[in-house]
């Protein structure tokens, strides 16, 4: 989250991607850094035991949301 805040402060658009297990932690850290409302994309948890094919499917599903977040496309998925 610190890196994301630093990138955004430098004018580089960034998005946080994590599994749903980290929603609360992301929100708390973003508020602590004064970066509430950080653009974030969450994928299903857990991820560590997934096969390569399952990880590819998660990435394919998340990609449109990541692109919408970094482009500011509020009408995106």
C-alpha positions as CSV (number, residue, x, y, z in Angstrom):
1,X,0.0,0.0,0.0
2,X,2.9,2.4,0.7
3,X,4.2,1.8,-2.8
4,X,0.8,2.4,-4.3
5,X,0.4,5.7,-2.4
6,X,3.9,6.8,-3.5
7,X,3.2,6.0,-7.1
8,X,-0.1,7.9,-7.1
9,X,1.7,10.8,-5.4
10,X,4.1,10.8,-8.3
11,X,1.3,10.9,-10.8
12,X,1.5,7.2,-11.7
13,X,-1.9,5.5,-11.8
14,X,-1.8,2.4,-9.8
15,X,-4.3,-0.2,-8.5
16,X,-4.1,-2.6,-5.5
17,X,-4.8,-6.3,-6.3
18,X,-5.2,-8.8,-3.6
19,X,-7.5,-11.7,-2.5
20,X,-10.7,-11.0,-0.6
21,X,-9.1,-12.0,2.6
22,X,-7.3,-8.6,2.7
23,X,-10.3,-6.2,2.2
24,X,-10.3,-5.0,5.8
25,X,-6.6,-4.8,6.0
26,X,-6.4,-2.8,2.8
27,X,-9.1,-0.4,4.0
28,X,-7.4,0.1,7.3
29,X,-3.9,0.7,5.7
30,X,-5.3,3.1,3.1
31,X,-7.0,5.1,5.8
32,X,-3.8,5.2,7.9
33,X,-1.9,6.5,4.9
34,X,-4.6,9.1,4.1
35,X,-5.4,7.2,0.9
36,X,-8.9,6.2,1.6
37,X,-10.8,5.0,-1.5
38,X,-7.7,3.4,-3.0
39,X,-8.6,1.7,-6.3
40,X,-8.5,-2.0,-5.5
41,X,-9.4,-5.2,-7.2
42,X,-10.0,-8.4,-5.2
43,X,-10.0,-12.0,-6.4
44,X,-11.3,-15.0,-4.7
45,X,-9.4,-16.3,-1.6
46,X,-7.4,-18.5,-1.1
47,X,-4.9,-18.4,-4.0
48,X,-1.8,-20.2,-2.7
49,X,-3.2,-23.7,-3.5
50,X,-4.6,-23.0,-6.9
51,X,-3.3,-24.6,-10.1
52,X,-1.8,-22.6,-12.9
53,X,-5.0,-22.9,-14.8
54,X,-7.1,-21.7,-11.9
55,X,-4.7,-18.7,-11.4
56,X,-5.0,-17.9,-15.1
57,X,-8.8,-18.0,-14.8
58,X,-8.7,-15.6,-11.8
59,X,-6.4,-13.3,-13.7
60,X,-8.6,-13.4,-16.8
61,X,-11.7,-12.6,-14.6
62,X,-9.9,-9.7,-12.8
63,X,-8.3,-8.1,-15.8
64,X,-11.3,-6.0,-16.9
65,X,-11.6,-4.6,-13.4
66,X,-7.9,-3.8,-13.2
67,X,-8.1,-2.0,-16.5
68,X,-11.2,-0.1,-15.4
69,X,-9.5,0.9,-12.2
70,X,-6.3,2.2,-13.8
71,X,-8.1,4.0,-16.6
72,X,-10.7,5.6,-14.3
73,X,-13.5,3.9,-16.3
74,X,-16.3,4.3,-13.9
75,X,-18.7,2.5,-16.3
76,X,-16.4,-0.5,-16.5
77,X,-17.2,-4.0,-15.1
